[in-house]
Amino acid sequence: MQEKTTSYYSQKSEEVLSYIHNHLADDLNLKVLSEKFGISFFHFHRILKAYLNEPVGSYINRIRLETAIKLIRYSDDPLSDIAIRIGYNDVSSFSKAFSKEF
């Protein structure tokens, strides 16, 4: 039974991560995500933290910034467009998060 539960949560975790990667510009509120995937907030946070080895919020921020790096390097898009595309409201908040991380 444990293996079945583990694979269920692994599958759910992969679905959540796929959603996050495909919706970086959206509001990725953890409570909304947990409801969307039919997992209680408590379990959602606990399961994903164990799966990722980091808190979900940290993962989302890291993925957003890693995506920004790729876009800055491989596209000609202005920073303002990149910031919005990865979920920041403006260049200022994006710059602040980027500077804090790197």
N, C-alpha and C positions, 0 to 999 in steps of 0.2 A: 504493500500500500504506500509506503514512504516513497518508493521510486515513481509511482504514478503521480503523486502530489508534487514531487520535485520536477518532473517533466512538465506538468501543467503550469507551474510557476515559471519555469524556464521559458516555455512557449509564450506565456503572458508577458514576461520581461522582454523577450525579443520583439513582440508586437508593440509594446510601449516604446522601445528604443527606435524602432522603425518609424513610428508615428512622430517621435521627437525629431528625428533627422529630417523628416519630410515636412515639418511644420515649425521650423525655427523662428519664423517671423510671427507666429501666433503667440498668444499669452499661454505659456505652458505652466499654468497654476497646478500645483500638485494635487490639490483637492479635486479640481475639475478632471485631471487626468485619471485619478483613481476612480471617479464615478464613471468616466467614459469606458474604462476597461473592466468595470464591475468588480472592483476589489476595494475593500474598506480602506480608508485613508491610512489607518495604523498599519495594516498588513502591506499595503502598497509601498509605503516608505521603507518598512523593514525588509521586505522581499527584494526590492530594487537595490537597497543599500548593500545587502549581502551579495547580490548578483554582480554589482558594479565595483564593489570594494571602495565605494565613496558615496556620499549623499547624492540624491537625485538632483538637487538644485546645483551642486557643484559640477556634476556631470553635464547638465544643460549649459551652464556658463562656459565650461571648457569646450564643449562641442561648438557652441556659437563662435567662440574666439578662434578655434582651429579652422572653422569654415571661413571666418573673416580673413585669416592669413592666406588661405588658398585663393580667395577672391581678390585680395589686394595684389597678390603675386601674379595671378594668371588672367585677370580681367582688366579692362580699362574703365570699369565702373567707378564713379566718384565715391568717396568715403560715405557721403550721406546716403547714397543708394544701398551700399553694402551694410551700413548700420541698420537701416530699416529692414533689409532683406533677412538679417539674422536676429531680429527681434528687439532692437534698441529703438527708442523713440526719436533719438537725435544723435548727431555726431559727438556731442559733448558727453553724453552718458556712455557711448561706445568707447570714446577715448579714455575715459576714466577707468572703465573695466579693463580695457586693453593694457593700460599703463600699470594697473594694479597686478595683473597677471604676469606681464612680461617686463 
